Amino acid sequence: MADELVFYTHPMSRGRTVRWMLEEVGRPYRSEILEFGTTMKAAEYLAINPMGKVPALRHGAVVVTETAAICAYLADVFPEAGLAPPHGDPRRGPYYRWLFFGAGPVEAAWTNQALGFVTPPDRARMAGYGSQDAVLHTLEGALSQTEYLAGDSFTAADLYIGAQLGFGLQVGMIEKRPIFVAYAERLAARPAAVRARETDDALGAARPTP
């Protein structure tokens, strides 16, 4: 089909966030499960994503990579799902802000933390995120003021930030501040999140043990 949605992923990857987004959108999609180091690096998939990483999405002739970009694309292409404020709506500003805050400062800060790298205080202004503490303080401040990040309804920005928080809390990358725990748990209870998680958990359990 010209407009078929094909989702390239692995059940233990950032693709879990995109599957959640696809479940929220509610359109049929086909999953292509790839393996690290083998099918992800094969020529067929490198033609989709030269980085040789997942997730990726093919929608007809359009290919989108990068988790936040895929979420933003799906929200715009399927506006009936209500996962992004309409163009021209003032809520579009905070929607973009927090979606890209997740893709930039949050992703960079938590990756560096997982690698054991701490930004020297005298070099903080060289890092786009400043410091891990600054990122957490900013996010905590935002979540203390509103139920959702871009107004009074759930958007792709909440999904993306919520998925990051949920994973960070699960693996101990961030401290279990009450507001983080409450937000992540509330979003994880959404029916689409539950369906996506159950699907990926089952796929992960079926993978061969290395």
C-alpha positions as CSV (number, residue, x, y, z in Angstrom):
1,M,0.0,0.0,0.0
2,A,1.3,3.5,-0.9
3,D,0.6,4.8,2.6
4,E,1.6,1.7,4.6
5,L,3.3,2.3,7.9
6,V,6.4,0.1,8.4
7,F,8.0,0.3,11.8
8,Y,11.7,-0.9,12.1
9,T,12.6,-1.7,15.7
10,H,13.9,-4.0,18.3
11,P,12.0,-4.7,21.5
12,M,14.9,-3.5,23.7
13,S,15.5,-0.2,22.1
14,R,14.1,3.4,21.8
15,G,11.6,1.8,19.4
16,R,9.5,1.1,22.5
17,T,8.6,4.8,22.5
18,V,7.6,4.8,18.9
19,R,5.5,1.7,19.3
20,W,3.6,3.6,22.1
21,M,3.1,6.5,19.7
22,L,1.9,4.2,16.9
23,E,-0.6,2.7,19.4
24,E,-1.8,6.2,20.3
25,V,-2.3,7.1,16.7
26,G,-4.4,3.9,16.2
27,R,-3.5,3.3,12.5
28,P,-2.5,-0.2,11.2
29,Y,1.3,-0.6,11.0
30,R,3.7,-3.4,10.2
31,S,6.7,-4.2,12.4
32,E,10.0,-5.2,11.1
33,I,12.1,-6.6,14.0
34,L,15.8,-6.2,13.5
35,E,18.8,-7.5,15.4
36,F,21.7,-5.5,16.7
37,G,24.9,-5.9,14.8
38,T,23.4,-8.1,12.1
39,T,20.2,-7.1,10.3
40,M,20.5,-3.5,11.5
41,K,23.8,-3.3,9.7
42,A,22.7,-5.1,6.5
43,A,22.6,-3.2,3.3
44,E,18.8,-3.4,3.0
45,Y,18.3,-1.6,6.3
46,L,21.2,0.8,5.8
47,A,19.3,2.1,2.8
48,I,16.5,3.1,5.3
49,N,18.8,4.4,8.0
50,P,22.5,4.8,7.2
51,M,23.2,5.0,11.0
52,G,22.2,1.3,11.2
53,K,20.1,2.0,14.3
54,V,16.4,1.7,15.2
55,P,13.8,3.0,15.4
56,A,12.9,4.1,11.9
57,L,9.5,4.6,10.2
58,R,8.6,4.3,6.5
59,H,5.2,5.8,5.6
60,G,4.7,5.2,1.9
61,A,7.8,6.8,0.3
62,V,8.6,8.9,3.3
63,V,11.3,7.7,5.8
64,V,11.7,9.2,9.2
65,T,14.4,8.3,11.8
66,E,15.1,9.7,15.3
67,T,12.5,8.9,18.0
68,A,11.3,12.5,18.6
69,A,11.1,13.2,14.9
70,I,9.0,10.1,14.3
71,C,6.6,11.1,17.2
72,A,6.3,14.6,15.7
73,Y,5.7,13.3,12.2
74,L,3.0,10.9,13.3
75,A,1.3,13.6,15.4
76,D,1.2,15.9,12.3
77,V,0.3,13.4,9.7
78,F,-2.6,12.0,11.8
79,P,-4.1,15.1,13.4
80,E,-7.3,13.3,14.2
81,A,-5.4,11.5,17.0
82,G,-5.1,14.8,18.9
83,L,-1.4,14.3,19.8
84,A,-0.3,17.8,18.9
85,P,-1.9,21.2,19.2
86,P,-3.1,22.5,15.9
87,H,-0.9,24.8,13.9
88,G,-1.5,28.4,15.0
89,D,-2.6,27.3,18.5
90,P,-0.5,29.1,21.1
91,R,0.0,25.7,22.8
92,R,2.2,24.8,19.8
93,G,5.0,26.7,21.4
94,P,5.3,24.7,24.7
95,Y,4.6,21.5,22.6
96,Y,7.7,22.1,20.5
97,R,9.7,23.3,23.5
98,W,9.2,20.2,25.6
99,L,9.4,17.7,22.7
100,F,12.8,19.2,21.7
101,F,13.9,19.5,25.4
102,G,13.5,15.8,25.6
103,A,15.4,15.2,22.3
104,G,18.2,17.6,23.3
105,P,19.0,18.3,27.0
106,V,17.3,15.2,28.5
107,E,18.7,12.7,26.0
108,A,22.2,14.2,26.2
109,A,22.3,14.6,30.0
110,W,21.1,11.1,30.7
111,T,23.4,9.5,28.1
112,N,26.4,11.3,29.6
113,Q,25.3,10.2,33.1
114,A,25.0,6.6,32.0
115,L,28.5,6.8,30.6
116,G,29.8,8.2,33.9
117,F,30.5,11.6,32.4
118,V,29.8,14.7,34.6
119,T,30.1,18.1,33.0
120,P,32.8,20.1,34.9
121,P,31.1,23.2,36.5
122,D,33.4,25.6,34.7
123,R,32.5,24.0,31.3
124,A,28.7,23.7,31.8
125,R,28.0,26.5,29.4
126,M,29.7,24.5,26.6
127,A,27.1,21.7,27.0
128,G,23.7,22.3,25.5
129,Y,22.0,20.9,28.6
130,G,24.2,22.7,31.1
131,S,24.2,20.0,33.8
132,Q,22.2,17.0,34.8
133,D,20.9,18.9,37.9
134,A,19.7,21.8,35.7
135,V,17.8,19.4,33.4
136,L,16.0,17.7,36.3
137,H,15.3,21.0,38.0
138,T,13.8,22.4,34.8
139,L,11.7,19.3,34.2
140,E,10.5,19.1,37.8
141,G,9.5,22.8,37.7
142,A,7.4,22.3,34.5
143,L,5.6,19.2,35.8
144,S,4.8,20.9,39.1
145,Q,2.7,23.5,37.3
146,T,0.6,21.5,34.9
147,E,-0.8,18.0,34.4
148,Y,0.5,18.0,30.8
149,L,3.4,19.8,29.3
150,A,1.6,21.6,26.5
151,G,-1.7,22.6,28.0
152,D,-4.7,20.6,29.3
153,S,-4.3,17.5,27.1
154,F,-1.8,14.7,26.4
155,T,0.5,15.2,23.4
156,A,3.4,13.6,21.8
157,A,5.6,15.8,24.0
158,D,4.2,14.1,27.1
159,L,4.7,10.7,25.5
160,Y,8.3,11.3,24.6
161,I,9.2,12.9,28.0
162,G,7.1,10.3,29.8
163,A,8.9,7.4,28.1
164,Q,12.3,8.9,29.0
165,L,11.3,9.4,32.6
166,G,9.8,5.9,32.9
167,F,13.0,4.3,31.6
168,G,15.3,6.5,33.7
169,L,13.3,5.7,36.9
170,Q,13.3,2.0,36.1
171,V,17.0,1.7,35.6
172,G,18.0,4.1,38.4
173,M,19.4,6.8,36.1
174,I,17.3,9.5,37.9
175,E,16.2,9.8,41.4
176,K,12.6,8.9,42.2
177,R,11.3,12.4,42.9
178,P,7.5,12.1,43.6
179,I,6.5,14.3,40.8
180,F,8.5,12.3,38.3
181,V,7.1,9.0,39.6
182,A,3.5,10.2,39.5
183,Y,3.8,11.6,36.0
184,A,5.5,8.5,34.5
185,E,3.1,6.1,36.2
186,R,0.0,8.1,35.0
187,L,1.2,8.1,31.4
188,A,2.3,4.4,31.5
189,A,-1.3,3.5,32.5
190,R,-2.7,4.8,29.2
191,P,-4.2,1.9,27.2
192,A,-2.0,2.6,24.2
193,A,1.1,2.5,26.5
194,V,0.0,-0.8,28.0
195,R,-0.6,-2.4,24.6
196,A,2.8,-1.2,23.3
197,R,4.6,-2.4,26.5
198,E,3.0,-5.8,26.4
199,T,3.8,-6.3,22.7
200,D,7.5,-5.4,23.2
201,D,7.8,-7.4,26.4
202,A,6.5,-10.4,24.6
203,L,8.8,-9.9,21.7
204,G,11.8,-9.4,24.0
205,A,11.0,-12.6,25.9
206,A,10.9,-14.5,22.6
207,R,14.4,-13.3,21.6
208,P,17.2,-15.9,21.7
209,T,19.5,-15.6,24.8
210,P,22.9,-14.3,23.7
